[in-house]
Amino acid sequence: MKKSYQIAFLLVSFFFFSTATSTLHAQAFRKGCLLLSISEGSTTAKYSTTNHNAAGNTEAMATQIHMADMDGVRDPLFLEFGLSNRWGIGLSSGNDLFTLNPQTYYGFKRSDGKSITAKTSEFTFDINYHFYTRKKVDLSVYTSLGSFGVAFSGKDGETAYNYNSKGGIVRAGIKARYYFWKRLGVMGMISTYSADASTDGLKGITVGNNTSTSIKGTALEFGLCFRFF
């Protein structure tokens, strides 16, 4: 975790000092621009599951099944529109993949003893503040709020299994963009997030009934960005 923050700090510092002599008139982000960013990265999170009694679903009746630190891979997409030279709004979607022991977290065991891959999904509304922008460099902070889910499915021999949960996520972080061409550039970002998903009201679940999933952690990502206007 400490190494991830060090990498992010060095990235931001490099972008800042490499453009210290740039003019204020040519800005990488401005009112009316449209940004598209695609990235890949890793996440380190505290992954936990909790069982809720089917009769009540109250917090007093909830019991934790398992909680542990876990690493995953991340693949998001960001779209942002400039409301002013500093503020932008956008939408983002993405998935995280975690490999885990299903018996430890969800109370069922495959006959072959293999792990499963739990896939998260998120769709958020984002608010961005661009506190430093020059001709080639754009640094911003952001916060996101939206929907979140965790799911996995497969077959164990002839028996199919399925888990699905829905909830919400909040995320905050910092983004750094550097444009090596007029519109195309690279992006790095680091964020912290908290997400919860429950099986309440969902149908078709065959394993992990009444089991909610909570994931809290940080993510480090790198990718490409493109400015349309």
C-alpha positions as CSV (number, residue, x, y, z in Angstrom):
1,M,0.0,0.0,0.0
2,K,2.8,2.4,0.9
3,K,4.5,1.7,-2.4
4,S,1.3,2.6,-4.3
5,Y,1.1,6.0,-2.7
6,Q,4.8,6.6,-3.4
7,I,4.3,5.8,-7.1
8,A,1.3,8.1,-7.3
9,F,3.2,10.9,-5.5
10,L,6.2,10.6,-7.9
11,L,3.8,10.6,-10.9
12,V,2.1,13.8,-9.8
13,S,5.4,15.5,-9.0
14,F,6.8,14.6,-12.4
15,F,3.8,16.0,-14.2
16,F,3.9,19.2,-12.1
17,F,7.6,20.1,-12.5
18,S,7.8,19.1,-16.1
19,T,5.4,21.9,-17.0
20,A,6.4,24.6,-14.6
21,T,7.3,27.0,-17.4
22,S,4.0,26.4,-19.4
23,T,1.7,29.4,-20.0
24,L,-1.6,29.7,-18.3
25,H,-3.5,30.4,-21.5
26,A,-3.2,27.0,-23.1
27,Q,-5.0,24.6,-20.8
28,A,-5.4,20.8,-21.0
29,F,-8.8,21.1,-19.4
30,R,-11.3,23.9,-20.0
31,K,-15.0,24.6,-20.2
32,G,-16.8,22.6,-22.9
33,C,-14.2,19.9,-23.3
34,L,-15.1,16.2,-23.3
35,L,-12.7,13.7,-21.9
36,L,-12.6,9.9,-22.3
37,S,-10.2,7.8,-20.2
38,I,-9.6,4.1,-20.2
39,S,-7.4,2.5,-17.6
40,E,-6.3,-0.7,-16.0
41,G,-4.8,-1.2,-12.5
42,S,-4.9,-3.0,-9.2
43,T,-6.8,-2.7,-6.0
44,T,-5.9,-3.7,-2.4
45,A,-9.0,-4.1,-0.3
46,K,-10.5,-5.4,2.9
47,Y,-13.1,-7.9,1.6
48,S,-15.7,-9.1,4.0
49,T,-19.0,-11.0,4.0
50,T,-21.8,-10.9,6.5
51,N,-24.8,-13.2,7.0
52,H,-28.2,-11.7,7.7
53,N,-31.0,-13.7,9.2
54,A,-33.7,-14.2,6.6
55,A,-36.4,-13.3,9.1
56,G,-35.3,-9.8,9.9
57,N,-32.2,-8.4,8.1
58,T,-31.5,-6.1,11.0
59,E,-28.0,-5.1,11.9
60,A,-28.4,-6.6,15.4
61,M,-29.0,-10.1,13.8
62,A,-26.0,-9.9,11.4
63,T,-22.9,-12.0,11.9
64,Q,-19.7,-11.6,10.1
65,I,-18.6,-14.6,8.1
66,H,-15.1,-13.7,7.1
67,M,-12.9,-10.6,6.5
68,A,-9.4,-10.4,5.0
69,D,-7.1,-8.2,2.9
70,M,-7.2,-9.1,-0.7
71,D,-5.7,-7.9,-4.0
72,G,-7.7,-7.6,-7.2
73,V,-7.4,-6.3,-10.8
74,R,-9.4,-3.3,-12.1
75,D,-10.7,-2.2,-15.5
76,P,-12.7,1.2,-15.5
77,L,-13.9,3.7,-18.1
78,F,-14.4,7.5,-17.4
79,L,-16.3,10.2,-19.3
80,E,-16.1,13.8,-18.2
81,F,-17.6,17.1,-19.5
82,G,-16.1,20.5,-18.5
83,L,-18.6,22.8,-16.8
84,S,-16.0,25.5,-16.4
85,N,-12.2,25.8,-16.5
86,R,-12.0,24.1,-13.1
87,W,-15.1,22.0,-12.6
88,G,-16.3,18.9,-14.5
89,I,-19.0,16.3,-14.2
90,G,-18.9,12.8,-15.5
91,L,-19.9,9.1,-15.5
92,S,-17.7,6.1,-14.9
93,S,-18.1,2.4,-14.9
94,G,-15.8,-0.4,-14.1
95,N,-15.2,-3.9,-12.8
96,D,-12.9,-5.4,-10.2
97,L,-12.0,-9.1,-10.1
98,F,-11.2,-11.0,-6.8
99,T,-10.1,-14.6,-6.6
100,L,-11.3,-16.2,-3.3
101,N,-12.2,-19.4,-1.5
102,P,-16.0,-19.7,-1.7
103,Q,-16.3,-21.8,1.4
104,T,-14.5,-19.2,3.5
105,Y,-16.6,-16.2,2.3
106,Y,-19.9,-17.6,1.1
107,G,-20.3,-21.0,2.8
108,F,-20.2,-23.4,-0.1
109,K,-17.4,-25.6,-1.5
110,R,-16.7,-26.8,-5.0
111,S,-16.2,-30.5,-5.3
112,D,-12.8,-29.9,-6.9
113,G,-11.8,-27.5,-4.2
114,K,-11.0,-24.7,-6.6
115,S,-11.3,-21.0,-6.0
116,I,-13.9,-18.7,-7.7
117,T,-13.6,-15.2,-9.2
118,A,-16.0,-12.7,-7.8
119,K,-16.7,-9.8,-10.1
120,T,-17.7,-6.3,-8.9
121,S,-19.6,-3.8,-11.1
122,E,-20.0,-0.1,-10.5
123,F,-21.6,2.8,-12.3
124,T,-21.1,6.2,-10.7
125,F,-21.7,9.9,-11.1
126,D,-18.5,11.9,-10.7
127,I,-17.6,15.5,-9.7
128,N,-14.1,16.6,-10.6
129,Y,-12.1,19.7,-9.6
130,H,-9.1,20.5,-11.8
131,F,-6.7,22.4,-9.4
132,Y,-3.7,22.5,-11.8
133,T,-4.0,22.6,-15.5
134,R,-1.5,23.7,-18.2
135,K,-0.9,23.0,-21.9
136,K,0.0,19.4,-21.4
137,V,-0.7,18.6,-17.8
138,D,-4.0,18.3,-15.9
139,L,-4.3,17.4,-12.2
140,S,-7.6,17.0,-10.6
141,V,-9.3,15.6,-7.5
142,Y,-12.7,13.8,-7.7
143,T,-15.5,12.1,-5.8
144,S,-18.0,9.5,-7.0
145,L,-21.3,8.1,-5.9
146,G,-23.3,5.4,-7.5
147,S,-24.5,1.8,-7.8
148,F,-22.4,-1.3,-7.0
149,G,-22.7,-5.0,-7.2
150,V,-20.9,-8.3,-6.6
151,A,-21.6,-11.5,-8.5
152,F,-20.2,-14.9,-9.5
153,S,-21.6,-17.9,-11.2
154,G,-20.5,-21.2,-12.6
155,K,-21.0,-25.0,-12.6
156,D,-19.7,-27.6,-10.2
157,G,-20.1,-30.8,-12.2
158,E,-23.7,-30.7,-13.3
159,T,-24.9,-28.3,-10.6
160,A,-25.0,-24.6,-11.4
161,Y,-24.4,-22.0,-8.7
162,N,-25.1,-18.3,-8.7
163,Y,-24.5,-15.4,-6.3
164,N,-25.7,-11.8,-6.9
165,S,-25.8,-8.7,-4.7
166,K,-26.6,-5.0,-5.2
167,G,-25.8,-1.8,-3.3
168,G,-23.8,1.4,-3.4
169,I,-20.3,2.8,-3.6
170,V,-18.5,6.0,-2.8
171,R,-15.0,6.8,-4.1
172,A,-12.6,9.7,-3.9
173,G,-9.2,10.2,-5.5
174,I,-6.7,12.2,-7.6
175,K,-6.1,12.0,-11.4
176,A,-3.0,13.1,-13.3
177,R,-3.1,13.4,-17.1
178,Y,-0.2,14.2,-19.5
179,Y,-0.9,15.0,-23.2
180,F,1.9,13.9,-25.5
181,W,-0.2,14.8,-28.5
182,K,-2.8,17.5,-28.9
183,R,-5.7,15.3,-27.8
184,L,-4.2,12.0,-26.8
185,G,-2.3,11.4,-23.5
186,V,-1.6,9.1,-20.6
187,M,-3.4,9.1,-17.2
188,G,-2.5,7.9,-13.7
189,M,-4.8,7.9,-10.7
190,I,-5.1,6.7,-7.2
191,S,-8.4,6.4,-5.2
192,T,-9.9,5.1,-2.0
193,Y,-13.4,3.6,-1.9
194,S,-16.1,2.0,0.2
195,A,-18.8,-0.3,-1.2
196,D,-21.5,-2.5,0.2
197,A,-23.9,-5.0,-1.6
198,S,-26.8,-7.1,-0.3
199,T,-28.8,-10.0,-1.6
200,D,-32.1,-8.5,-0.3
201,G,-34.9,-8.7,-2.8
202,L,-32.9,-10.5,-5.5
203,K,-34.0,-13.7,-7.1
204,G,-32.1,-16.7,-8.6
205,I,-29.4,-16.9,-5.9
206,T,-28.4,-20.5,-5.2
207,V,-25.4,-19.9,-2.9
208,G,-24.6,-17.3,-0.3
209,N,-28.3,-16.5,0.5
210,N,-28.7,-13.6,2.9
211,T,-25.0,-12.9,2.6
212,S,-23.9,-9.3,2.0
213,T,-20.5,-8.2,0.7
214,S,-18.5,-5.2,1.8
215,I,-15.3,-4.1,0.1
216,K,-13.2,-1.1,1.2
217,G,-9.7,-0.3,-0.1
218,T,-7.6,1.7,-2.6
219,A,-6.9,1.4,-6.3
220,L,-4.0,2.4,-8.5
221,E,-4.6,2.8,-12.2
222,F,-2.8,3.8,-15.4
223,G,-4.2,4.2,-18.9
224,L,-4.9,6.5,-21.9
225,C,-7.0,9.6,-22.2
226,F,-8.5,11.4,-25.1
227,R,-9.9,15.0,-25.3
228,F,-12.6,15.5,-28.0
229,F,-12.9,19.3,-27.7
